[in-house]
Amino acid sequence: MKSFAWHFYTDLHKADHVEPGDVEAYLDAVTFEKALTADEQQSLIDPITLDELLQKAYRSIKATAPGSDGLAYPFLSLLFQMTRLKELVLRLYNDALKGIFPSSWHDLRMRLLPKKGLLTLLKNWRPICLLGCDGKVFTRPLAHRMAPIILGRIINPFQSGFLQQRFICGNGLALSMVLEEARAIHHKGADILLDKEKAYDRVNTNYLCVVLRRLGFPASLVSCVKSLFFGNNMYINVNGYFTSAVKQERGIQQGNPLSPLLFDVALEPFLLSILQDTCFHGFKASNGASADIVSSPDPPAVKCLAYADDVCVLLRDELNLYRLQQHMAKYAAVSNAKFNEDKSEAFSLSGSRSPAWEHVFEEINIHTYYHQGTVAAFQYLGLYFAYNHAQRAQTEKMLLNSVKN
């Protein structure tokens, strides 16, 4: 079992070659309307203070797994308060800001957590990185510094994953209002819920670094992120026994406080390529619609909704679908992303069944298409959307049974 796990994760984290020029060309086609100011750049690389370290160590969950060194947050809090060690602690963490890390930060222990699907397949297990608490104390201040900048200036408003003041239910509410309006105007469009295989684990190193630089992140911080997140040795825990070292050539560690923000940054060019495509129409509400999803007299189109890697794309017609496939292919070629069409799902915007859409989806290997004639309601971000009373009743029965059991 250890050997099988080693081969699986070695293959998963082995980077596919990407030409640097291809990444640059892909990003040249995207307009980044905002980039970091000089003050924001400086705020990210200002020396780390002892107060920052104490705050992050003190506020962290005390029962968090300590990592391979066995040093938990309460121990670090006491250590940071020892007068004789303060200078050494500050030197260590500010060296880390320059990309100089303790060797233990490059040896990662991975714990596998079950996901949906057949659990005899390793792809249906989520690898969580048990980074040492001393390493997390370093990435927490970075995440705290980076979060307001990413929220306020970098990430488009249709992405709500892991961002302060943006909530998962906002996506559900937006989609609900779109469906209500689409039904009222008998919209003929459809929607696709994209499935990305091992989204975090496949992020290409050079691609992420180029995106960060394009957005104005300081070169020293980009170098720090590259050294911290890539080139590590990972040891997979299989029933209490660790595999041999797996070389991490690509992939963002799940379990690291900085990872969600970095993933949002990595996905942003793909979302922007859709939002900025004038030939991609998405869904647009009519003026004076009963379900007023926007306050503008001329409502803008809703083309996609995202919560981290859960991307919902709205299609006006088949041309939009073909444009989406082009955007997916271009993004995958430079980022190492992989889309699973057979796990992606589609649904009707108005609820009406469309044989034309069914045929098109079957052609591209999407076999699940929800409409008012299907038995079950579709699910998005844990929320159920029913087109009629029968689907609603079936959903209520299922939820009640799950509570009883």
N, C-alpha and C positions, 0 to 999 in steps of 0.2 A: 504493500500500500504506500509506503514511503517513497519507493522508487517511482511508482505511478504518479504520485503527487509531484515529485521533483521534475519529472519529464513534462507534466502538464504545465506547471508554472514557469519552467524554463522556456518552453515554447511561447507561453503567453507574454512573458516579459522580454522576449527577444525582439528588438526593434526592427521593423521593416525599413529598408533604406529609403530615404526621401532626399531628393536633390535640393540643396539650399535655394537654388534659383526658382524651383517650383513653389516653395513656401512664399518667397518674396512676391512672385507673380500672383499667387492666390490672394495675398493680403493687399496687393496693389489694386485689386478689383473691388475692394471693400473700402468704404469711407468711414474712418474713425473720426466722428465729429468732435470728440473731446479727448484731450490727453492731459496728463498730469502737469500742473504748474510747477514752477521752481520751488515754491514753498512746500507743496505737497511732496515733491521729490525729497526735499531735505528732511521733512518730518518722518519719512520712512527709514532714513539712515542715521538719524540722530542717535548718539550713544544711548545704550540701554541703561536705565537707572536702577538702583537697588529697590526703590519703591515699586517700580513696575514688576520686578521679579517677585517681591514679597506679596504684592497684590494678587498676582496670578497663581502663586503657590498656595496662598491662604484661601482663595475663593474656589479652588479646584475641589472636586469630590474626593473626600479622604479615602474612600474605599476603592479608588481607581487602581486597576492592575498596574504594578510598579515597573514592569519591563524586566529585562534580563538581569539588571544589577540589583534588583530587590529594594531599591530606595524609593519609598513612597513620598507623597507630598508633605505630610507632617514633618518628616525628617528633614526635607529640604528647607522648610520654613524655619526650623531651628538653626540649620546650618547657615542660612543667609543672615541670621541675626547675630552671629558670632563676630565680634569686633575684629578679631585677628584674621578672619577669612574674607571680610568684605572686599578688600582690594583684589584678592585672588578671584573671587566670584565675579566681580565686575569685569576683570580682565578676560576671564574665560568666555563670558557671554558677549562681550564686544568683539573678541576675536572671532566668535561664531558669526557675528554680523558681517565679518569680512571673509567668511567662507572657511575658517579654520575651526574644525570640529573635533571633539573627543572621538577616538576610534569606536567607542561603544555606540555612537549615534549612527554608525554605518552598518551595524549588525542588528537586523530587525527580526523580531519574533512575530510570526503571523498566526492568528487564530481564525479558524474557519467557522462561519455562522451559516445556518441553512437558509435558503431562499425558497421561492416557489418552484415547483417542478420536481422531477425525479432526482432524488438525493443520492442515487448511485452514480450520478454524473457530477464531476467536480465543477463544471461550469455553473451548477446550481447552488454553489456555496460561495459566500461572500468572505474574502480574506480581509481581516481587520488587523492593522498594524499595532502591535504592542510596543510602541516607542517608549523609552524610558521617561520617567517623570521629569528628569532634568532637561531632556530634549523638548518636551511639551511646554515647559516653563519658558523656553526660548521662542517657540513658534506662537504661543498665545499672545505675547505683546505684538509680534509682527501682524497677526491676524487682527488684533484690536486697532492697530494703526491703519491697516489697509482697508478694513471694512467700510468706514464712512466715505473713503475716496472712491472705492469701487461702486458703492451704492449711488453716490451723488453725481459722479462724472463719467463712469466707464460703462456700466451695464445698462442695456436698453430696458425700457419699462415693461416689456413683455416677459422678462425673466424674473422670477420671484424666488428662486432657490437659494436658501441660506443667507438671505440679505435682510438686514434690519429694516423694520417698517414695511416689509413686503411679506404677505402671508399666503400659505398654500390655498386657503379657502377663497382668496381673491381670484385665483385661476378658475376654481369651480364656479364661482358666481358669474364671472365673465362668460364662461362657456354656456352656462344656463341661460343667460340673457341672449346670447347669440342664437341658441336653439329656439328660444321663444320667438324671436324676431324672424328667423328663417322659416319657421312653421307658419307664421302669419302672412308672409309674402310668398309662400310656396317656392322657396329657394331650391334650386336643383343641385346645389353643391354637396360636397362630402368632406370628411375629415379623416386624417390618419394619425394614429397614436404610434409614433416611431419607437422601435425597440433597438437599442444599441447594445451590442454584446460587450460585456466587461468594459463599460464606458471609462471608468477611472483607470483601469489597469492597462489601457492601450494608448494613453496620451503620449505622443512622441516628444522626446526631450527638446530637440532643436526647434520644433514647431512652437511649443509653449514659450520658449525663451524669446523667439522672434516676436511673438504676439506681445509679450510683456514689454519688450523694447519699443515696439510700435506705439504702445499706449503711453510711453514716457516713463516707465519705471527705471530707476537708476541702474546703470550697468553693474555696479557692485552688488546691488540687491538681487539682480537677475542671476549673477554668478553664484551668489549665496544659495539661492533657491535651487539652481542646477546641481550644485555640489551636495546639498542636503537631501534632495528628493531622488536623485538618480545615481547609478553606479554602486548602490548598496548591496550587501549580502543579506538575503532573506532566508529564514529558516521556518519551514511550515510545520505547525504542530498537528500531527496525525495521531489521534488517540493517546496523547501524552508523550509521544516520541517525535523528535525533530528530524526533518530531512537534512540532507547535505545542503550546502549553501546554493541558493538560486541567485544568479546575477541579475540585478534589476536594471535593464537597459531602457525601459520605458515604464510608464504608469505612475499615477499619483497615489500615495499611500492613503487608504481609507482608515480613519482613526486619528490622523494628524489634524490639529486645529486649523491649519492653513489650507488644507486640501480642498474644502468646498469652494473657497474663494478662487483658488487657482483653476479649478475645473470650470467655474463660471466664466473666467477669462478665456480659457481654451475653447469653450463652446461659442463664445460671443461672435467671432467672425462668421460662423455658419448661420446663426440667427440673423445677423446683419445682411448676409448675402440674400436671404429671403425677403427681409423687410425692405431692402433697397432695390429689389428687382421690379422695375416698372411694368414688366410683362407678367408678373405674378400678382394676381388680383385678390386672392383670399376671399373674405366675406366683408361686405359693406352694407350697413343698414340703410334703409331708405330714410329720407328726410321726413320728420314728423312721425317716426315709428312709435308704436304703442309701447314698445320696450326700448326706452331711450338709453342705449348703452354708452353714449358719449354726450357731452354737453355742447359740442360744436354744431353749428347749423349745417355744416357739410361733414358728416362723420367720416373719419379716416377708416381705411380698411383694417380689419383684424386678420393678420396673416398667420400668426403663430402665437402659442402660449407655451411657456416653458417653466418647469420647476426642476432646476439642475438638468439632468439628462432625460427627464420625462418631457418630451416635446410633442405638442399637439399642433398639427399643421392643417389649416383650413383651405380647402380647394374650391374654386368657383367652377372649374370645368376640367376636362382631360388635359388641356394645355398646361394648366397649373401643375398637374401631376407630373408631366414630363419635365417641366422646369424644376420641380422639386427633386426629381431623380438626378438631374444634372448637378444641382447644388450638393446633393448627398455624395455623389461620386467625386466631385472636386475636393470637398472637405475631407473625405476618407483618404484620398490620395496623398494629402500632405500631413494629416494628423494621426494616421494609423487607425482611425475609427473604423468600426465595422457595423453596418446596419443589418439587422435580421428581418428581412421582409416577411418570412414565414411566421414570425412572432409578433409582427406589427398588426394592428387592428384598424379597421375602418368603420365609419358609421355615417349615416345620412344626416345632413343638417336639419332638414325639414321633417324627417321621420319617414318620408315616402320611400318605398322600395324602388330602386332603379336598376333594371337588368343591364343597362349600359355600364353603370359603375361596377356592378358585380363582375361583368366580363373583363373589364379593364383591370380590376384588382386581382382576379384569378391569373391574368396574364403575367403579372409581376410577382406572383407567389404570395399574395395576401389573401388568405382563405377565410378570414373572419370579417363579416360585414353586417353591422347592426342596423336595424330599421324597425318600423312599427310592427312588422310581421314576424320578427324573431321572438323566441320564447323568453329570453332573458334581456334585461337592461344592460347597457354597457357601463363600464367602470373607468373612471379617470381620477387618479390621485386618491383612491380610496372612496370616492363618491360615486353613487349610482345614479344614472340618468335614464329614466323610463319615458317612453313615448306615449304609453297608454295605461289604462287601469290594470290590465292583465299583467303587464311587466312590473308595475308598481306592487301589485299584490304578491307576485312571485318573489320579488326582492324582500318585501316585508316578512314573508313566510321564512325565507332563507335566514334572514337576520335573527328572527325570533328563535329559530331552531339552534342557531349558533350560540345564542345566549343561554338557552336551556341546557345545552350540552356542555 
